[in-house]
Amino acid sequence: MSEDEALQHLLLGEIEVVGRINASSNQALFVEVHFNGATLEGCLKTELGERPLWDFPDGLWRREVAAYELSRLMALDLIPETVARTNTEFGPASLQRWVPSTPEHYFTMRDDAAWATWFCEMAGFDFIANNTDRKSGHVLFDGQRPWGIDQGLCFAVEDKLRTVIWDFAGDPLPARLSEGIELLLNSNGEPLRTLISDEEVEATLERAAWLLEQGVLPTPDEDLEWPPYPWPLV
């Protein structure tokens, strides 16, 4: 199934809840999405199931969709197809294509040279999106390639970057990441403005422009109020 076909399937399909994902802190649901005689597995994250946070407004599902739209806008292909669904039985939610993963995650894959460029792209993406929760287990491997999941805690205006992907700090930006930043800046972030605030979009553009000017991946700032690593690490 192509990306556009998967998006149409997720947008228009009938959602059948199979069960709750026990490891999820926000009652993420494992679902099957039925459309035109085909079934696609997905992950449904509803606003109704979110725990209130002091530093993020309600509606984390919008940030899941915005992260996918950012990856798509930058032509990076880092995140499984993710759409907004406002017509679920649980109210507004994000719906993401399910990644049938292996036991692999970032810490078991980071020394494999085959994925070094992908991890550099993800590190740059997480800096631009200001991801405050890139755990090792938020990188899945489907048997062929990695994917990034769980992007609900992104796009804050304040510096909140917390990630385990620091092994490539100081490395030059991959060409596709630099080109993706140019695409983002030329778009002025328009596709994101229906999902996050204008202030958050402007902060995203500023981080992208700064990263492009530096030309290398950032290094962790140990002097910030927030530690540069999430917890737990996996």
Secondary structure, DSSP 8 states (H G I E B T S, - for coil): --HHHHHHHHHHSEEEEEEE-TT-TT--EEEEEEETTEEEEEEEEESTT----SSS-S-HHHHHHHHHHHHHHTT---S--EEEEEEETTEEEEEEE-----S--HHHHTT-GGGHHHHHHHHHHHHHHT-S-B-GGGEEE-SS-EEE----S---SS----BS--TTTT-B--HHHHHHHHHHHHHTTGGGTTTS-HHHHHHHHHHHHHHHHH-B-----TTSSS-SS-SS--
